[in-house]
Amino acid sequence: MNWPDRELGWLIIGTFMALGCASLVGLILRWQCGPTKTIENLNSRIVAWWFMILVFLGAVLSGPIVVVVLFGLLSLLALREFLTLTPTRLGDHRALFWAFFVVLPIQYIILGIHWYAFFSIFIPVYVYLILPIRSAAAGDVQNFLTRTAIIQWGLMICVYCLSHGPALLTMLEIPDYPTRDGKLLCYLVLICEASDVLQYVCGKLFGKHPVAPKVSPSKTWEGLIGGVTLTVGLGTALWWVTPFSPQAAAGMSLTICLAGFGGGLVMSAIKRDRGVKDWGQAIAGHGGILDRLDSFCFAAPFFFHFTRYFYSTI
Amino acid sequence: MQQISAACLRLLTGLRAEWQGCLPSAEPRVYFANHTSHLDAPAIWASLPSICRSTTRPVAAQDYWTAGPIRRFIASRVMNAILIDRQLPTARNNPVTFIRQAIEDGASVIVFPEGTRSPDGQIQEFKSGLYHLARDLPHVEFIPVYLENLNRILPKGEFIPLPIIARATFGAPLGWIASEGRHDFLNRARQSIVALMQQTLMEPLDNTPLHSAEAFANELA
């Protein structure tokens, strides 16, 4: 295990303190109002947060390889939830086999060996063209385009986009800034999840006008504006964790918030179309893995490419 | 061994059991389910609580489950399956007799009244064995089970299972109505599984028609 440098150490202490406060508030609420359904859900969400943060930090402190493996497993679980809910036909069995057992491992192996050129085009170009060939060869033409789109979309979101998180450790070279200790990934995860939580909290407290009532009645303008403002404030205040200036950190945080909000909206639209509330039951209180990762999947590629374009030397 | 196999299978298939119309019970029962995959019997068996699992015996095809040492081991040692000959149901080796004997000895059984795996996920007509079993054992609970996504995990004709999440929904027991004939009983049994299928939310792609141009125009207007 690597001992975290001072900035990462402060970030971890701050996160633990914030989560400690949340746990305390949860306990007080239960003591004051009794164990109602909302409060019990809040408390199980907080317990799940402790669990998720400990797993994530354990991986970050164990080095880049462990982070890559952790995200590989998350991709597998996310893709599994995605393909369970979005229908395919029996003729797709072989193509799905390739998606799960060939494409996904290869994407994370490329990530582990720092091969950026292939990492960035493997799924959008090669897999995009080859997997439909496999499906077509199986001979089933019914709803062909829908099925092909489902598989490609699932791979793009759950594997390609998600893999841009650990890519922050292995695919960037920033002068006078260590990327391999995972500080930038911690910053992205913190801002992205803080944005989710603060939008949820502001929405619960002040929410009145839904942004897209048909897609997600819980996403309101009040929650969006309040959550984004607070998160951008937090992201700017934490500029010392990153290679960015305070102004740039504000811009990056805003990007993460807006991409994350869009991600939540898009993934909700798929859930509504399939007639379900959550992607799964994997995390107590939160729903499925994808319910927690939806905003991250959309924010990670933006954050990675902005950082790479403006700061990285490779 | 049973515990470990069941845990592995639950991990692989992400299997969830939903007890919608009844609760798990150690009393002898007949679980009858739709059949789409060789994994069906192990899936129901693994989704039961361990106390019921040890006395529950799947009824499975002898030709498949005795081919090769691994399958034979799983069928006889792990699941304690009742293996039946699908080819020659004569009076001497009538499957119903074996199944009834197992239930009278205190076991629960898992049966697939369609007799064979459905090629397209649709529920086929039920074979009459279920009726004879119910007539012989009017006090035993017959529980409908709807299995979902097993045909996507391991469809007919494929060898490698996919890590897609499966679900087993247990419905309300089918009561025995003495005045009911064979045809009506089998119809009612089949309908109880169809009803479970219709209330689950994940529709298969085959049932979601593409928008016709006209419907699409109406929607826009």
HADDOCK unambig.tbl for C-alpha pairs under 7 A between the chains (distance, minus, plus):
assign (segid A and resid 80 and name CA) (segid B and resid 163 and name CA) 6.30 0.50 0.50
assign (segid A and resid 80 and name CA) (segid B and resid 164 and name CA) 5.38 0.50 0.50
assign (segid A and resid 80 and name CA) (segid B and resid 165 and name CA) 6.91 0.50 0.50
assign (segid A and resid 83 and name CA) (segid B and resid 164 and name CA) 6.94 0.50 0.50
assign (segid A and resid 84 and name CA) (segid B and resid 164 and name CA) 5.54 0.50 0.50
assign (segid A and resid 84 and name CA) (segid B and resid 165 and name CA) 5.81 0.50 0.50
assign (segid A and resid 85 and name CA) (segid B and resid 202 and name CA) 6.62 0.50 0.50
assign (segid A and resid 87 and name CA) (segid B and resid 204 and name CA) 5.77 0.50 0.50
assign (segid A and resid 87 and name CA) (segid B and resid 205 and name CA) 5.23 0.50 0.50
assign (segid A and resid 88 and name CA) (segid B and resid 205 and name CA) 6.34 0.50 0.50
assign (segid A and resid 89 and name CA) (segid B and resid 205 and name CA) 6.92 0.50 0.50
assign (segid A and resid 90 and name CA) (segid B and resid 152 and name CA) 6.47 0.50 0.50
assign (segid A and resid 90 and name CA) (segid B and resid 155 and name CA) 6.84 0.50 0.50
assign (segid A and resid 97 and name CA) (segid B and resid 162 and name CA) 6.41 0.50 0.50
assign (segid A and resid 274 and name CA) (segid B and resid 202 and name CA) 6.72 0.50 0.50
assign (segid A and resid 275 and name CA) (segid B and resid 201 and name CA) 6.35 0.50 0.50
